[in-house]
């Protein structure tokens, strides 16, 4: 008996079949639900330099589906519709997700987002883990953390680490000096 040639397991893709993952997408894509989808697209363009790829809108101007790109990452968004199982942060008073942006110039992106209307939740500051980091809330209720890696001296790392650990032990948020008024 001659040994049979084994065929590769799984389905092989024909050259005319689409790729299972569209070009430009990673493994996870955020899908934001908002009240005011068209305004949200414009805000993300002003705040984060988003590039709009597509939008589908109802005849009465509600966003069915939008696709933007921030840096190298695609983000979907839509208005919330009746009988949907999702809710906009503005409807529930908070969000359970924070989106994080790494950038090469966090101060410039921070200033741009604040100028566009983002609210400071945690001021931008060098952190003990070696990043310049802060948190913003957009006008639609979504939280965004912005950061970049920075060189932090050993003394600053230790002082900030001890401050943070003491605050967490008291079940408080570590104190920070606000960059834009009261945080």
N, C-alpha and C positions, 0 to 999 in steps of 0.2 A: 504494500500500500504506500502510495506516495504522500508525503505530507502536504496538506493544503496550504495555500498561501493565505495568510490572515489579512483581512481587510481592516482598515482603520475603523474603530468604533465611532458611533455618532454620525451625525449628518454632515456631509460635505456641502459647502455652499457653491452654487453655480456662479459663474462670473457675472451673470445678468441679474442676480438676486441682490436686494439691498443689504447693506451691512446691518446686523442686528442693533448696533449702537450708532446713531447718527454721527457724522463727522463733527468735531468740536465739542462733544459731550464727554464728561467723565462718568464715573460709575453712579454717583449720586447727584441729582439735580433738585435744588430747592424749588418748591411751588408755593408762592405767597398768595394768600387770600386777603383782599383789601376791600374797603368801601371807597370807591373812587379810583378804579383801575387806570383810567387814562391819565389822571393827575399823578398817579404813582409812577407811571412810566416816565413822565416828564421830570418828576422829582429825582428819580434814580439817574437820569441823564445829567441833571445839574449837580447832584450831590456826589456821585461816584463815577461820572464819566461813562455811564452805561451806553451801549450801542443797541439800538432797537433792531431786532431781526424780523419780527412779525407781530401783527395784532389782528384779532377777529373781534368785531364789535357788533352788538345788537342794533337794530334800527333806532332804538331809543338811547344809544350811546353808552351802553354798559359793556365792559370788557369781558368777552367770553374766554379769550386766551391771548396772552401776550408772551413774547419771548425776547429777553434782553440778554446782553452779555456784559458782565462786569469783569474787567481784566480778561483772564482766560476762561472764565466760568459762565456757563449759561444759567439763567434763572427764568422760571416761568412765573406768571402771575395772572390773576383774574379777580373780577368782582365776585362777591358772594351772592349766590342766587337762592331764591326760596327753595325749601326742601333739600338744601345741601347739607351734608354731614360735616361741613367745615364752618368755621366762624372767623371773622376778621378780629384781630386784637382789639380794635376799637369797640367791638360788640361785647367782648368778655372782660375787658379792662386790663388785660395783660397778654403775653405770648409765652408759649412754652419752649420756644426756639430762639437761639441767638445766632445770627449769621456773622461769620468772622472774615475780615479782609486783611490779608497781608499785602503790604505795599512797600515800595522803595522809598517813599517820602511820606511818612504818616502825618507829619505836621501839615503839609500842604493839603492832603486829602481830608484831614480833620477840619481844617479851616473852610474848605470848599463845602463839606457836608453841613457844617454849622451855618454857614452863610446861606445855604439853600433851604434851611429850616429845620435841621435835625436838632433835637434837644440833648444836652449833655446829661448823661446818667452817672458816669464815672469819668472824671477828668483825665485827659491824656497826660501820662507821666511815665518815667522810667520805672520798671518793676524789677523786683529782686530776681526774677527768672530770666532776666536779660533781654527784655523787650520793652519798647516804648508802646504803651497800651492804654486804651480808654474805651468807654462804651457810650454809644449814642442811641437815641430812640427816634425813628423817623416819624413824620406826621401821620402815618397810617398805623402806628403802634408796634412796628417790628423793631427789634433790638439788633444793633450792629456793633461788634467790637472791631476796632481797627488797631493794627500794630505793625511793627517792624522790629527785627532783631537789632540790638544795639550793644555796644561794649559798655558794661557797667563795672565800676571799680569794686574790688573785693569788699572794701569798707561799706560802700553804698548797698551792695547786695546783702551783707550781714545786717545792717541797720534796718533795711526795709523788710527783710525776712523776719527779724525779731518783732518789729512793729506789727506785721501782718499776723504772726502767730499769736501775739498777745491779744489783738483785736478778735481773732477767731475764737480764742479761749473764752473771751467775754461774750461770745455770740454776737459780735458786732462786725460791721464792715471796717476794714482798715481805714484810718483817716487819711485824707488827701487834701492837698491845697488846690481848690478849683482853678481851672485855667480860664473859664468863662463864667464868672459870677458864681452864684450858688448852684451846686449840682443837685 
